[in-house]
């Protein structure tokens, strides 16, 4: 904000995704053998992190479709 107030452009910084390797979803991701499901889980975790920090998704409909597909695979 200080740079913006001074009329200077702020440098762009790529966000870093930090994960807890012992979290249940991360351990499930680690044991996933199907590449498509692995990609769905990985994208879902990334999109959830983006939402949690107050960001917006580029394709919310894809997020919902991916989430519903993964939820439908859960036992019960």
N, C-alpha and C positions, 0 to 999 in steps of 0.2 A: 504494500500500500504506500509505503514511503517513496519508493521509486516512481510509482504512478503519480503521486501527488507532486513530485518534482519534475514530472513530464518525461520521465525515462521509462523505457520498456523493461519489464521484469524478465529475467531469463527463464526460459521454459525448463522445467524440471520434470523428468519422468518419475511417476510414482513407483514406490517399491511395495510389493505385496509381501507382507510377513505372515508366515503360517506357523501354527502350532503343530509340530509333527505328531504329537500324541492325541490330537483331536480325532474324534470318531470319524468325521467325514474325510479327513486327510488320510487316516489309516485305510478307510474303505477305498479311497482313490488310489492309494498305493497298491492295493491288492486287486484292482480291476484289470481283468485280462482283455476285455473287449475294447478295442481302440475307439470306437464310436461313443460308447458309454463313458470311457475315460475322458474324452474330449467334452462331452456334455457335463460331467461332474466338474471338470477343471474350469470350464466357462462359467458354470453356475457359481462356483466359489468366487471367481474373479468379479462377476457381476454383483454378487451380494456384497463384496467388499466395497465396490464402487458406490452402491446404494447406501451402505452404512456410513460412508464419509460424506453423504449429501450430494453425490453426483447423480447424473442422469444417464440412462442407458440409450445407446444408439438405436436399438431395436427392442423395445419392451415386449412386443408380441412374441418374438423369438425366445426371450427369457421365460415368458409364461409357458410357451409350448414345451421348452426344454424342462422346466420345473415340473409341469404336469406329467410329462413322459417318465421322468425319474420317479416321481411319487407313485405313479401307476405300477411300477415294477416292485414296489415294496411289498413284503408279505403282509397278509392280514386282510 
